[in-house]
Structures are given as C-alpha cells and as structure tokens.
C-alpha cells in the first residue's frame, strides 16, 4: 500500500513525514458507496435514517490543502442503522466458518 501511495516502503513508521502519515491514514473511498450500515440488535425505527458528524469537532482537512491556511470542512453525512433481527445477512454471518465461506454464502 505504501508504494501505491508513493511512499518508500522501507521506511519505518517513525521515519514517515507528517504528509506521508496523512496519506497513509486517509481512507480513500466514496462514502456514498457504503452499503452495509451500522447494525443494532433492537427495533428502533427512528434510527433507520440519521445524520452523523454534525458536532463542532467533526471536521476534516480537505485533500490537497495546507493545514492552517485552508479552513476545515464539516464532515457530516446521512446514514442509518440496520436492525439485526431483520437482517438475513446476520444469520449468514453467524453460520460462516471464515471469510471465504462468508463470501461464498453471500
């Protein structure tokens, strides 16, 4: 993964620069592609659709910007909870022996 990010893979974690650490720690995925939401073992229909990340400390530094010069952006998104007792996937998860078996069953 380090080489893919353009970071020398022979470096020890303590030798990484602040910029390299930020590159390595950032999860590079589209939040809109999350298909399996958080799950609860309770039936609370009000939690099926929620907005998260609206607190004053829920901000992120935009990519390719300079810390301190560019204002941080609010990191909120709409999500929700799936109810586990209504989820057939949880039954499959309980019966799976390992990850390959889970993938085959799904």
N, C-alpha and C positions, 0 to 999 in steps of 0.2 A: 504494500500500500504506500510506503514511503516513496519508493521510486516513481510510482504513478503520480504522486503529488510533486515530484521534482525535488525531493529531499534525499540527501545521501543516506543510504540505508545502513552504513557502517557507523553512523553517529550514535552515541549513547543518548538516552533521553535528557540527561543533564546538559548535554552539549548543544541541544537544539536552540535556535534563536527564538525569540518571542513570536516572530512572524511564522516560523516553521511549526511551532506548537499550536498556533491558532489554526493553521492549515490542517494539521493532523487531527485536532479535536473537533473541527466542524463536521457535522453530519451533512453530507451533500445529497439531500433528497427533497423531492417536492412534497410538501405537507398535504397537498390535495390528493396524493396517491395512497394515503393511509387507508387501508380497507378494514382492518380489524381494530375496533375502538377498545378503550378500556372496558373491563368487564366487572360486574358486581353480582354477588350472589344474593340479590334482593330484588324485589319488584317495586321500584320507584319510578314511575313513568315520567316524572318531572326531570329526571336526569338523562333521558334519552337524547336530548339536544341541549347542549350547554356551550357557553363561550368561555375559553380559558385564556390566561395570560394578560388579564386586564389590570393587574396590580401595578403600582408605581415602580416596582423593582423588576418587572417583566419586560425588559428592553434588550435589544441586541444591537451590536455594531454592524452596520451594513457592510457587505463584502466590498473589497477593494477600496475601502475608505481609511482615513487616518484617524486613529483613536485620539479623541480630544478636539479634533478640528471639525469632524462631521458629527452632527447630533445623532444620538441613539434613537432607534425606532421602536415603537411599541410592538411586542411580539405576542399578538393575540390571534386566535383562530376559533372557528366554530367546530365543535366535535360533539361527542356524546358518549354514553355508556351503553354497552350491550348487556342484556340481562342473561346471566349464565344459565339459569334453569331453562331458558327458552332457546338456548343455543345448541344445536346438534353438533357443532364443532367441538364443544367441550366434552361431549361423550366420546367422540373420536380421539381427542387428546388424551382422555383417561385410558383408552384401550391401546394406544400406540406403545410399542416396545422401545422405539428410538426415533430419531428424526427422519431417517429414510422411510421407516414404516408409516410415520405420520403423513409424510408427503404422498406415499402410495395410497393411503386410505382417503386422503382429501381429494 
